Amino acid sequence: MVDPEEKPEPASRKRRVSHKDKPVELMIFAHNFKQARLSAGLTQTDITKRIGVSQAYVSDVERAAVDPSLTHMALLARVVGRPLHELLRPSSTLKPSQTK
């Protein structure tokens, strides 16, 4: 039964991923994206202004707390000046414990 008082979750909200279910590729992307953003001298706010997502979303991406769409991953990669495939490549600065 649907509660008429309950408001539906906005469609634009990304699915949160539990810690145990995070794919290693998500963890790699999160880490590499943050490093690329910092290397480019960009703040999370700079990212939000360039591609129109919230600062909270950028933070969630960097913590691998959300499962970004391929479109968002490509936009995020472009804004930090890196090809998407590079941000999906394991990095030597990523600790093994960060991928589990």
Buried (B, 14 or more C-beta within 10 A) or exposed (E): EEEEEEEEEEEEEBEEBEEEEBEEBBBBBBBBBBBBBEEEEBEBEBBBEBBEBEBEBBBBBBEBBBBBEEEBBBBBBEBBEBEBEEBBEBEEEBEEEBBE
